[in-house]
């Protein structure tokens, strides 16, 4: 596989998560022209804990086009590409790679709302990969949702299936790493909260409805409820905290809601008896952790649960306007970006979406 945007915040997370992965091997790394031609160790300006993984440290960074990636991979375009490119350049690059035969799992917004492109949280709507069935060749695009959308969707999905969501209000406190590199200037964010993130509220309000929508007639019918979102940037390194109020049909109690969330077992881990589909390496068995403490969840304490792939939910209580309110925390660069995209890639491989590439799980 190859990684696009490998030197940025999300690209580095992808490299980190793929080090020693049991199914995938990274054979090519791509980034902007200013990084191309340099060794990855030099080009990456590594910001994460630990060292650059030795398996990729010596790879030469190339530009994200099919010919350059094929040369870097030994002559053949890798069948799978994880893209952490910025949305300003991702759209045409990802389309070109898909046309050349690669399955691209994108972390950018460019194709998320395209009717023929699946927007996937694997525990929630794996069936939406069926949108790929109409592609003319082996290539295609799968999109990973916005980092704040993923935490919200994982918390809403079990409730929507059990009772039906009727309305949602969400206010987010989003971490600095979500802004990428070089990030928000220190003098703007220190001792401050910035109550605006361009395009973020619209993503929450539209992507959630597509993910929780129904596959019908070769397309997606959006979920039939409304969302009101307000988004802010806060001086936290990693971890998006969301305050969610949700209206539910059937008027369940907070205790019933908590039990439903805590009991949500991932459909990606195989049968409890070891039968059925093989589990996905990046999938936690229980992707939601309900926390009982009155002051939980907190980014510093809880963002790394499940290796950063578990969403924490706390403060589940009655809402005087809707049904219940709660606090939802997710690790924005792991579950909300690199880890979520990797999980989509694992799902695609397990379901044979890379058939013909000579690989299988």
N, C-alpha and C positions, 0 to 999 in steps of 0.2 A: 504494500500500500504506500501511498504518498500523503504528505501533509502540506497544505497550502497555508501561507501566512504563518510559517513555523517559528518565526522569530518574535512574534507578538505575545501578549498575555495568554490568550487562549491557545495559540499554537504551542507555546511552551508547556502548557498543561497537557495538551495532547501527547507531546513527546514524552512527558513524564509518565502518564498513565499507560502508554504503550510499551514502556521499558519492561521487557520480560513477559509481554502478553502471550497467552498460550495459543492464540489463533492467528495473530497478525504479526507481520514483520515489516518494519519501515525501511523502504529502499530508496526513497527520494524525498527531499525537503525543498520547498519552494518559498520564495518571499519576493519582496520588491526588487527592482533592478539595482538599488543601492546596496543590497545584501548579496546579490547573485555573484558567484565566482569566489566567494569567501567560504572558509570552513565554518561549519555550524557553530562550533565552540566560540569562535571569534565573532561571528555575525549575530548571535542570539542575545548578547548582553543579558545573561541568565538572571532572572529575578526571583526564582523559586528557591526553596530550601534544598540543600545538597548540591551535587555537581551535575553538570550536563551528562546524561547517560552515555557511557562509552560506546555503546552500539551505534550511535548516530553522531557523536562528537566530531568525527573526522569526515563526515559526508560534506560534499561541496554543495552549497545552496544554489539553486537554479531559479530561473523565472518560471511562472506557473502556466506554461503552455504545453500542449501535448508532445511536441518534438523534444523539448528540453527535458521533460519528465521521463520520456521513453529512453533518451540517451543516459540519463542518470540511473535508470533502473536496469541498464544492461541491454537496451534495444527494444523493449516492449513497454507500452504504456501500462502502468499498474492498473489492475482491474478495479481497485477501490481507492478513492481519494477522500480524505477528510479535509474540509475547507474551513480555515479560520480567517479568511480574507475579510477585509473591511468591505462594507456594503457598497462603498463608492466604486469599487472595482470588481466585486465578486460576480455580479450578474452575467456579463458576457464571458468571463473566464470560465465559470462553471458550466455555462451552456456549451461552450466549445469543447470542454473535456467530455461532457456527456455525449455530445455528437460524435466524438472520437471513440466512444465505446466504454468509458469509465463510468462506474456508479459513484456519484459524488454525494457525500453527506455534508450538507452545508450548514454553517452556523450563522450565516448572514440573512438579513431580511429580504434579500432581492427576490427570491422565488417563493417565499412562504405562502403567499396568498394566491399563487397561480392555481387555477382550478384543477389542473392535471398533475400537480406536485403534492405528494403526501407531506403533511406537517405532523410530526409524530412524537408523542411521549410513549415509549414502548409498552409500559405497563397499562396504558389507558386506551390507546387506539391502534394496536398493531395491525388491525384489519384494513386500515387506510393505505397500507402498502399495496393494496390491490390496484390503486391508481397507476402503478407502474406497469400493469398488465398490457396497457395499450401502447407502450413504447415500441417504436419500429425496430430497434436493435438492442444490443446488450447494455448500452449506456442509459443513464437516467439520473435524476436528482431526488434526493430525500432531504427534507429540511428539519433542522432542530429548532424548536421554538425560541422566542426571546427568553432571556435568563429569568426575568420576573414572571413570565407566563408559566414556566414549568412548575415552579413551586405552587402557584395558585391552582393550576389544573390538577396536580396530584392530590391536593386537599379537597377539591370540589368533586372529582370523578366518583369516588365511592358514594358520596351524598347524592349526586345526581342520579346514579343508578338505583339507589335504594328509595329515595323519596321524590326526586325531581327538583332541580334548582329553578327558582322563579325569578330571582334578582340577586345581584351582587354589588357591594361597594367595597373597593379595596384601596388602601393608602399604603404606599411603599416607602421604605427607608433603604435606599440602595447603596451598595458598597462602592468604593473608589475603583476597584479593579474592573468593574463593569464598564468603565470609561476607556479601558485599554491604555496602551502606552502612547505618549508620555503621561497621559492622565490629566486630572484636574490640577491646575496650578495651586501650590501650597497656600498662597495668600488669599485664594478664593474659598478654600474649603476649611482651613484652620479656624476653629471657633465659629463654625458656621454650618448652616444647612441650606442647600440650594433647591428651591421648590420647583424645579423644572428640569426635565431630561427630554430632549427633543425626540418626538415620535413615540416615546415610551408608553404613554397612556393609550394612544391609538392601538398599539400592538396588543396590549392587554385586553382591550375591548373587542378586538376582532379575532386574534389568534385563538383565544380561549374557546370561542364559539365554533370555530372550524374544527378544533381538536375534539371537542365534545359533541360534534355533529354526527349525523348518520350517513353512512355510505349508501348511495342510492343512484341507480341509473348511470354508473360510471363517474359520479361526482359526489360532492359532500353537501348535504343539507345542514346548514349551521344550526347549532342548538338554539331553541326558541326562548332565550331569556336575555335580559339586558345587564350590562356591566358598566359601572361608573368607576373610573380609576383616577387616582392622583398620585404622582410620582415625585420623589425627592432624592437628591444625592446627599449622603451623610459621610462624616469622616471615620469610616470603618473600612478596613482593608478588604476583607472578603465576607460575604454573607448578606443576602437580601432579606430583610424582615418586612413582612406584610401584615397589615391589620385588616382583617376581612370580616365583613358582615354579610350574611347570606340568608335569603328568604327561601324556605323549603316547603313544599307541599306536605301535608300530613302533620305539620307542627310537631316534629320530634323534640324531645328534651335534650339539653346539653349532654346528659349522661348517655343517651342513645347515640348521639352524634359521635361522642368520644369512643364508644365501643365500635362503631362502624369504621372509624378511621384506624383505630388500633388493630382491628382484625383484618384489614385489607392486605391480603397475601398476594405477592407478585405472581402473575400468570407466566412469568418468564423463567421460573426456577425449576420447572419440572414437577412431577408428582411427588407427594410427600413420601411415597413408597419407592421412589427412585425410577418409576416408570414414566412413560410419556416423553415429551420433547426434552432434549438436554438443556440444562440451565445455561444462562448467559453469564460469562465470567464477571461482568460489571454490575449485575443485577442483585441488589439486596433482597432477601426473602420477604422482608416487610419494609417497603419503601417509605412508610410513614411511622414516625415515633411520636406517640402522644405523651407529653410531659406533664406531670402533676404539679410541680412547683409553681407557686403563684407568680414568680418572676421569670418564668421560662416561656419560650426559648430566648437565648441570647447568642449573638453571632460568635463571640470569642469562645464560648463554652460548648456550643452545640453544632456549629457549622460542619465539623469534620466527622459527625456520626455516620457510620456506614461508609467510611472512606470518602466522605463528602457527597455520597449518593443518596443519603436518607434525608427526607424532609421532616422537620420537627414542627409539631403543632402543640400549642399550649393556650392557656387562658380561655378555654371553651366555656362560654357562659351565655345566658339569655341576652338577646338584643331587644331593646325597647322599640326599635323601628322595624326590624325584620325578624328572623327566627333565632339565629345564634350569631355570635361573634367570636373571633379567635385570632391568635397570632400564629403566623406561618413563617418558618425560616428555611431557606435553602442556600447551599453553597453555590454562588453564581458562576464561578469559573469551572467547577467540577460538574455537579448535577445540572446546572443551568447552561453549560457550554460544552467544554471538552468531554466530560464524562457522559453527558446526554447524547452527544454526537456519536461517541464510541459505542454506546449501548444501541443506538440505531443501526450502526454498522454490524454489530454482532447479530442483531435480529435479522437484518437483511441476509447475512451469510447463512444463518441457520435455516431461513425459509427458502434458500435456493435462489436468491436474487442475484447471486454472482455465478449462477450456472453457466458453464461454457468457459469460465476463466481458469478451470483446472484446479479449483480450490474447494474445500468443504470443511465444515466444522467437525 
